[in-house]
Amino acid sequence: MYHPPDVGGVDNSIDEYVELLNLSDSTVNLYDGSNVWLLRDGIEFAFAQGTTIASGAYILVVNF
């Protein structure tokens, strides 16, 4: 997770992001049957059914 510097003394959480990198030699599924990967607590995000990360690929979760 990247947390950018504060701007004018204000927490700059709007520019935070999480980067996932697949270091394996195989595609990684971000789901198992009907269950999907979730990010919780500091960030709330559910990956869509069928989401995968190819070998050597990245996925960014950003706050838009």
Secondary structure, DSSP 8 states (H G I E B T S, - for coil): -B----BTTB--GGG-EEEEE--SSS-EESEETTEE-EE-SSS-EE--TT-EE-TT-EEEEE--
